[in-house]
Amino acid sequence: MAEPIRIIGVVGAGVMGRGIAHLMARGGRQTFLFDMMPGMAAKAKATILAELEQRVARGKAEITELKTCGENIVVVGDLAEFAQCELVIEAIIETRDAKTDLFRNLETICSATCILATNTSSLSVTEIADALQYRERFAGLHFFNPATVMKLVEVVSGSATADATRARLDTLATDLGKTPVEVRDSPGFLVNRCARPFYGEALRMLEEGVAAAATIDACLKSMGGFPLGPFELIDLVGVDINLNATRSIWRAFGRPPRFKPSAILEQLVAEGRLGRKSGTGFFVYPRGPVEQIAINDCNPEIFQRVGAMLVNEAAFAFEEKLASAEAINTAVKLGLNFKQGPRDLARSIGIPTIIDTLKRCALTDTSGRYVISGSLADFAG
Ligand SMILES: NC(=O)c1ccc[n+]([C@@H]2O[C@H](COP(=O)([O-])OP(=O)(O)OC[C@H]3O[C@@H](n4cnc5c(N)ncnc54)[C@H](O)[C@@H]3O)[C@@H](O)[C@H]2O)c1
């Protein structure tokens, strides 16, 4: 049984840090919260409590959660107050230099047994650890937004992360009601990488004129049970954010054709059509009635191509031993709120259909985009 973690420090009180602090405090952990911007951590605590008050008033949260969070979140104005922490979670700006500077500083403040964890989405856990003195107690702890709601936590091991570090983080996440999935450090970890084909293949079909964006969305929701279509989701999160995430993974893997960012995304960003936040992206907001298409009226190619590419990418991640097939399935399902994970899709679509679909696509695109993973059958199990 891994040693429990009771005292936690959270650095960065933005969107993620605030959610993580709320989650920890709600789970009974004393949670120190620091942000380099004066007043930011206090504002984050006030926001957590104000939102909770409203939820309590509407009967959506218990008064005890409000009380516990009020008591457990301690706003600090100096990182030196993290000295007694057993775990520090970093949720600051996404640059390697800022993160390594912070962790080097934390090494001078915290005990040698305190676990240091980064919530990075796109940087290498191993590379951040390489700048540190005690690399075995360093790991990635990747939460999804909103951290209080999303069940998944990716527990990311760098090349030196100790089993005991991983085990303690797994235990903490489980205690907090989360589902931890252990993953080896690799660009985009599991979810952000395995999600790429959901957008990428939909974008490719739009480029090819297979169907309009609204039709592709409607068919995927209808045939695959996806809660949102890829274009709705890109507009919701931000076209620029999606492009940056795609670019970062494409570059990190050495620019393979299957991750190549779509020219459509580049064009939308150049035109300032960033999705909901700018009033227009793939759709114009406020949006009128959203198209719905019955399964029988859908072009089956739309679901087959997206499904085949989702399964293929997950099989590559499995082949690279990032995680077990079941862990990949769970991570993608929970991280993206999909009804079926890629292993479920592999089984429901069937490996022969997946291979046929990829081979058919490769007849017209010979760039290597549709290269087939040699582990499809093993992944499907
Ligand atoms: N937003 C998401 O959906 C999401 C999801 C998973 C992971 N992440 C990752 O979480 C991290 C934080 O993202 P966010 O969306 O919360 O960002 P954010 O911009 O909302 O918040 C970052 C906060 O960190 C503070 N900060 C910056 N540098 C600091 C430093 N050196 N010391 C202390 N505080 C500092 C800023 O003042 C700001 O309040 C990033 O690494 C991001 O990649 C984000």
Ligand as a Chemical Component Dictionary entry (heavy atoms), coordinates in Angstrom:
data_LIG
# 
_chem_comp.id                   LIG 
_chem_comp.type                 NON-POLYMER 
_chem_comp.pdbx_formal_charge   0 
_chem_comp.three_letter_code    LIG 
# 
loop_
_chem_comp_atom.comp_id 
_chem_comp_atom.atom_id 
_chem_comp_atom.alt_atom_id 
_chem_comp_atom.type_symbol 
_chem_comp_atom.charge 
_chem_comp_atom.model_Cartn_x 
_chem_comp_atom.model_Cartn_y 
_chem_comp_atom.model_Cartn_z 
_chem_comp_atom.pdbx_ordinal 
LIG N1  N1  N 0  -6.243 24.487 -19.980 1  
LIG C1  C1  C 0  -6.325 23.177 -20.180 2  
LIG O1  O1  O 0  -7.327 22.658 -20.696 3  
LIG C2  C2  C 0  -5.186 22.292 -19.746 4  
LIG C3  C3  C 0  -5.428 20.915 -19.610 5  
LIG C4  C4  C 0  -4.397 20.094 -19.147 6  
LIG C5  C5  C 0  -3.166 20.640 -18.874 7  
LIG N2  N2  N 1  -2.947 21.986 -19.047 8  
LIG C6  C6  C 0  -1.617 22.510 -18.688 9  
LIG O2  O2  O 0  -1.722 23.105 -17.398 10 
LIG C7  C7  C 0  -0.790 24.199 -17.282 11 
LIG C8  C8  C 0  -1.555 25.452 -16.911 12 
LIG O3  O3  O 0  -2.538 25.719 -17.879 13 
LIG P1  P1  P 0  -3.748 26.728 -17.604 14 
LIG O4  O4  O 0  -4.688 26.548 -18.740 15 
LIG O5  O5  O -1 -4.224 26.577 -16.206 16 
LIG O6  O6  O 0  -2.984 28.135 -17.758 17 
LIG P2  P2  P 0  -3.440 29.572 -17.208 18 
LIG O7  O7  O 0  -2.811 30.561 -18.122 19 
LIG O8  O8  O 0  -4.920 29.633 -16.998 20 
LIG O9  O9  O 0  -2.755 29.669 -15.766 21 
LIG C9  C9  C 0  -1.371 29.688 -15.562 22 
LIG C10 C10 C 0  -1.096 30.422 -14.256 23 
LIG O10 O10 O 0  0.270  30.212 -13.909 24 
LIG C11 C11 C 0  0.799  31.436 -13.401 25 
LIG N3  N3  N 0  2.250  31.376 -13.584 26 
LIG C12 C12 C 0  2.949  31.478 -14.750 27 
LIG N4  N4  N 0  4.254  31.299 -14.518 28 
LIG C13 C13 C 0  4.392  31.073 -13.182 29 
LIG C14 C14 C 0  5.506  30.788 -12.347 30 
LIG N5  N5  N 0  6.731  30.723 -12.822 31 
LIG N6  N6  N 0  5.273  30.599 -11.031 32 
LIG C15 C15 C 0  4.016  30.672 -10.528 33 
LIG N7  N7  N 0  2.935  30.945 -11.273 34 
LIG C16 C16 C 0  3.112  31.123 -12.586 35 
LIG C17 C17 C 0  0.097  32.513 -14.195 36 
LIG O11 O11 O 0  0.119  33.758 -13.489 37 
LIG C18 C18 C 0  -1.308 31.931 -14.350 38 
LIG O12 O12 O 0  -2.157 32.338 -13.292 39 
LIG C19 C19 C 0  -0.067 24.267 -18.620 40 
LIG O13 O13 O 0  1.114  23.518 -18.514 41 
LIG C20 C20 C 0  -1.055 23.588 -19.581 42 
LIG O14 O14 O 0  -0.421 23.045 -20.702 43 
LIG C21 C21 C 0  -3.929 22.819 -19.453 44 
# 
loop_
_chem_comp_bond.comp_id 
_chem_comp_bond.atom_id_1 
_chem_comp_bond.atom_id_2 
_chem_comp_bond.value_order 
_chem_comp_bond.pdbx_ordinal 
LIG N1  C1  SING 1  
LIG C1  O1  DOUB 2  
LIG C1  C2  SING 3  
LIG C2  C3  SING 4  
LIG C2  C21 DOUB 5  
LIG C3  C4  DOUB 6  
LIG C4  C5  SING 7  
LIG C5  N2  DOUB 8  
LIG N2  C6  SING 9  
LIG N2  C21 SING 10 
LIG C6  O2  SING 11 
LIG C6  C20 SING 12 
LIG O2  C7  SING 13 
LIG C7  C8  SING 14 
LIG C7  C19 SING 15 
LIG C8  O3  SING 16 
LIG O3  P1  SING 17 
LIG P1  O4  DOUB 18 
LIG P1  O5  SING 19 
LIG P1  O6  SING 20 
LIG O6  P2  SING 21 
LIG P2  O7  DOUB 22 
LIG P2  O8  SING 23 
LIG P2  O9  SING 24 
LIG O9  C9  SING 25 
LIG C9  C10 SING 26 
LIG C10 O10 SING 27 
LIG C10 C18 SING 28 
LIG O10 C11 SING 29 
LIG C11 N3  SING 30 
LIG C11 C17 SING 31 
LIG N3  C12 SING 32 
LIG N3  C16 SING 33 
LIG C12 N4  DOUB 34 
LIG N4  C13 SING 35 
LIG C13 C14 SING 36 
LIG C13 C16 DOUB 37 
LIG C14 N5  SING 38 
LIG C14 N6  DOUB 39 
LIG N6  C15 SING 40 
LIG C15 N7  DOUB 41 
LIG N7  C16 SING 42 
LIG C17 O11 SING 43 
LIG C17 C18 SING 44 
LIG C18 O12 SING 45 
LIG C19 O13 SING 46 
LIG C19 C20 SING 47 
LIG C20 O14 SING 48 
# 
